[in-house]
Structures are given as structure tokens and as C-alpha cells.
């Protein structure tokens, strides 16, 4: 396999306090105030661009495109008092865990549709599915014994776990990773004090939740003898962000997320994403049609909904669009998808004609962990590794980056 240069995440954000990432719920009746487990990419892109602008003596403009393009942003686990930094990934949607004593992970694979099975995945005339081309169904390669229910927990996987999953053999049981629970929850209750009574104003009580990145103990397994042990670590955010004129962000503090809470930006030593499987390159040397999995490690948003615009476009005249699109020199199309529950995002957009920024339009987001099965018509699928499938203006803000694995 030729040398493949995996993308390096070159900065780490260490929060100085629990960070709040709005989930989009209103605060009416005390129902809102929840926080996402991890921020959407533009939240981090805006913070880093604003920080960079201040190092140049300019106003902190989070929408300034000249600052830099944002790459992947991932949760990381850092040893307290040490230099070890370990990336964490949302569990892939094609990895199904069952609540049993074995704690094995079962793989989803594509399956041909039986003649007596009817779905809307191939109905190109359905106005509610603006797609082109048919999508395959998914099934478990090896079904577990007994009447078991899937475990819906969304533990975070380490880079080593993810690398093995990209190389997976669906017919072989995959031991459930030890995983990581991720950041803790910092819940606070807020009240509005009445100026006259000095008590709580009627109905003016609400709560907020932040993500606690602080230090804690974690149970780990030593590689030499698999003995469980404990290590003290804290959480951080690892990002790919290359300023146009060199490293100026090391040591800069910047507000991140809601409520004006700060994080310290540090230069990362050498933090790289997992490499593509060696067997994936071997398969590219054959003449057979190839399928690969694209595992999203950051959330994705597209102009046309659930996939790249070229893939889901509807042909209004002539033959229907067949779903092929090109990214990074690879011509491919989506043949199946495993998508967790969709998320909602609105964010902020720059104001026009000198007006201040304001809330953007709400849109649906594919969560990190989404998996696409791609059929390759031309190009090297390894070229998609650590790249984004989103349109360039979305990829510029860190949306849609993923890793390629065997199908």
C-alpha cells in the first residue's frame, strides 16, 4: 500500500468551564436549555476565525472566510499532566450492539430486495423523496441468538476501535469496544429575581445544561495483559484549522458556544485520523466494481437534503438522474445509508448590507456516525478518506468529513 498522508488535527481547545451548545429548543416553560454532546462544526469554525482575526489586530469576525477553512473537529481525551491525546468518535450507525453478556457488535450489510418486498427507497416519483436511483436495504450479517434488543447507547469509540471497524469482516463477531461515555453534564437552574419582592418572578425559572470537559477517572485496559486500570484524564476538542500565515493561535483564549464561556487554544503535537484499510487499496487494483463504506466523523449538511446535490437531484426532463456524483477525483453514488436520528440546526448567518448577524434558517443535519455505502465507478476511493462529501461551501465550515472502510 502506498504511503497515505492522514489528515492531522493541529489544534486542541481546552475548555476553562463547562461549555453550552444550544440544541435549538425554546426556553419557554423551562423546557429548553439542553446542550448538544458536541458542537456543530460552524460553532468551532466561527470561534477559531474570530480568534485568528484578533491576532491580526482586526475585529473578531466569525464569518471572515479569509481566516481559514475548517477541517474535522472531534472530541479528544487528554491525560492530565501528560502529553497523550486520544481522538474519540461517535459510534458508527452500521455497528449494532445488543444488550447481552457477550457485548459483541454486529455489522449491518447491504441486502438485495426480495421480490415480495416493497419500499419507497426506489420510488423516484415520490415527491417526499427527492432522490434519484434505488437504495438497498440493510440487514444484520449475523443475527444474535435469542430475543435481544439493540442497545441504543452512543458511546464514543477510540481511534484504534474505529480503525479496526473500517477493516471489519461482517461475518466475524466484533468485540464491543470499551468505549468512553464522553463529557459529563453540568446542569444549572436559573431564576429571575423580582425587583420589588426580591423573590423569584412568577414563571421565570429555567435550567441550562453544559458539557463538562473537566478531569475525571476512566477505566482503561493495558495492552500487555488486558488488566483494567484507572487513569486521570480530561476532555478537549481537536480540530483541523490552518491559518493563512502560520501558527498564531497557540495560547489564545476564545469564547466558544453559548453564555460566553472560554476555551484555551493550544497547538496539537501530532494527532492524526485513522488510516484507510490496507485491503481497500488492494481492491482498487482489480477491475471489479467496488463498494466502500463512508463513515461520517463530523455531522453533515447538504443543499439537497440527505445527500450531495448531484446524487439526489431529480431530472425534470428526459431520463431520471442516476445518482452519480464526483468528489475528490472519485465518481461514486450512494447505494445504501444507515442514518441515526436526524438533528436540527439553524446557526447564525452574517448580516447583509451592514446589518448585524442573525439566526439562520433551520435545516436537517446528518449526525456524526452516519454511514453511506458508496459504489465507485472511477477513481481511488482512498482519496475520499478524511475528506468531506458536502458541497465546498459546507465543507469549508467543517461539515461532512469521514473515513473510508471496506463494505
URDASUL-V824711 format. One record per residue. PHI is phi in whole degrees, 0 to 359 (* if undefined). PSI is psi as a letter, one per 40 degrees, with the letter a starting at -180 (999 if undefined). OMEGA is omega in whole degrees, -180 to 180 (NA if undefined). Layout:
phi=[PHI	PHI]
psi=[PSI	PSI]
omega=[OMEGA	OMEGA]
This chain:
phi=[*	292	298	241	270	290	292	262	270	261	227	230	257	254	295	271	202	304	259	250	239	302	267	89	277	289	275	300	59	73	274	272	89	288	236	296	296	210	289	290	307	298	299	284	299	295	294	289	294	296	297	295	300	292	291	265	78	250	297	287	255	287	257	287	288	287	298	175	275	271	257	296	230	227	290	225	244	244	293	287	80	231	256	285	230	240	285	237	233	297	299	299	289	270	256	255	263	243	281	224	291	288	52	267	255	253	266	276	227	287	222	293	279	289	293	260	252	236	223	262	286	238	268	286	266	287	292	275	231	280	244	229	89	271	249	283	281	241	212	284	297	229	282	288	282	89	267	253	251	298	270	274	298	248	297	271	259	279	298	296	299	294	298	291	289	296	265	304	250	298	276	252	303	249	300	297	299	302	69	212	286	83	294	276	255	248	261	228	249	241	226	253	273	286	294	275	274	62	248	287	293	301	77	262	225	208	236	220	234	244	262	271	269	291	288	201	267	227	279	237	241	284	292	286	226	58	281	289	212	236	223	265	216	228	260	211	238	263	223	254	204	245	300	291	230	98	278	235	265	299	90	276	260	211	291	227	77	273	65	65	270	257	224	264	268	234	289	278	290	200	241	242	285	301	279	291	299	297	293	293	293	298	291	289	276	262	269	287	300	239	240	225	257	246	261	288	260	233	301	230	224	233	295	252	109	272	200	306	304	294	281	249	295	259	279	275	230	78	290	298	297	263	90	283	214	238	220	54	79	244	263	208	212	277	248	196	209	243	235	295	303	296	248	247	214	235	67	236	230	294	285	268	55	80	282	291	299	213	295	272	284	291	212	271	234	281	290	301	103	301	234	252	265	249	264	262	261	203	96	266	298	297	291	275	294	62	242	253	269	284	300	307	290	278	299	300	260	96	281	75	276	204	241	256	224	290	264]
psi=[h	i	h	h	g	i	h	h	h	e	i	h	h	h	h	e	i	h	i	h	h	h	e	e	i	i	e	h	f	e	d	a	e	i	i	i	d	i	i	i	d	d	d	d	d	d	d	d	d	d	d	d	d	d	e	e	e	i	i	g	h	e	e	h	e	e	d	i	i	h	a	i	h	i	i	i	h	h	h	h	e	a	e	h	h	h	i	i	i	i	h	i	e	e	h	h	i	i	g	i	d	d	f	i	h	i	h	h	i	i	h	i	h	i	d	e	h	h	i	e	e	e	g	e	e	h	d	e	g	f	i	h	i	i	h	i	i	i	i	h	d	h	i	i	i	i	g	i	i	i	h	e	i	f	i	h	i	i	d	d	d	d	d	d	d	d	e	i	h	d	e	h	h	h	h	h	i	d	a	h	e	a	i	i	h	h	h	i	h	i	i	h	h	h	d	d	e	e	a	h	i	h	e	g	h	i	i	i	h	i	h	h	e	i	i	i	i	i	h	i	h	h	d	d	e	f	h	i	a	i	i	h	i	i	i	i	h	h	i	h	h	h	i	e	f	a	h	e	e	h	e	h	i	i	h	h	a	i	e	f	i	i	i	h	h	i	h	i	c	g	h	i	i	i	i	i	i	d	d	d	d	d	d	e	e	i	e	i	i	i	i	i	h	h	h	h	e	i	i	i	h	i	d	e	b	e	i	i	d	d	d	e	i	h	h	d	i	a	i	i	i	e	e	i	i	h	h	f	e	h	h	i	i	h	e	i	h	h	h	a	h	i	i	i	h	d	a	i	i	i	i	i	f	e	i	i	i	i	i	i	i	i	i	i	h	h	i	i	e	i	h	h	h	h	h	h	d	i	i	h	d	d	e	e	h	f	i	i	e	i	i	d	d	d	d	d	e	e	i	f	i	i	i	h	i	i	999]
omega=[179	-180	177	-177	-180	-178	179	174	-164	177	176	177	178	-179	178	179	175	-178	180	179	-173	179	176	179	177	-180	-179	175	177	-176	-176	178	176	178	172	175	-179	-174	171	-174	-178	177	179	179	180	180	-178	178	178	179	180	-180	179	177	178	-179	-180	177	-180	-177	-178	-178	-175	-177	-177	-175	179	172	179	174	179	174	-173	171	-179	178	-176	175	177	-180	179	-177	-175	178	-175	180	177	-175	172	-177	180	-177	178	176	-176	177	177	-176	180	-178	-179	179	175	179	180	-174	169	178	178	-178	176	-178	178	-175	-179	178	-178	177	175	-178	179	179	-176	179	179	-177	179	176	-176	-177	178	180	-175	174	178	171	177	177	175	178	178	-179	180	178	178	-178	-176	178	177	176	-174	-179	-177	178	178	180	176	178	178	177	-178	-180	178	180	176	-178	-167	167	-173	-178	-177	178	-178	-179	-180	177	175	174	-180	-179	-180	-176	175	-179	177	-175	-180	177	-177	178	173	-176	177	-176	-178	-175	-175	176	-179	174	-177	178	-176	176	-179	-179	174	-180	174	178	-176	-179	-172	-175	177	177	177	176	-179	177	179	-175	-173	-177	177	176	177	177	-179	176	-179	-177	173	-179	179	178	178	-176	171	-178	-175	177	-174	-176	173	-174	178	-172	-178	179	180	175	-176	174	-180	180	-177	174	171	-179	-169	171	179	-179	179	175	179	-179	179	-176	-175	175	177	178	174	-179	178	-179	179	178	180	-179	-180	-179	179	180	-177	173	-174	173	178	172	174	-177	-179	177	171	177	-177	174	-176	179	-172	177	-169	-179	178	-174	-178	-176	-174	-179	177	178	-177	179	178	-177	178	175	-174	171	-179	175	-177	174	173	177	-179	176	-173	172	-178	-180	176	-178	171	-172	173	-180	-177	177	179	-179	173	177	180	178	-178	178	179	175	175	179	-179	177	-180	-179	179	179	180	178	179	-175	171	-178	170	-174	175	-179	171	166	-177	170	-176	176	177	179	-179	-178	177	178	178	-175	-180	177	-179	173	-177	174	-173	-178	173	178	179	180	174	180	163	177	-177	-178	-177	177	180	-179	NA]
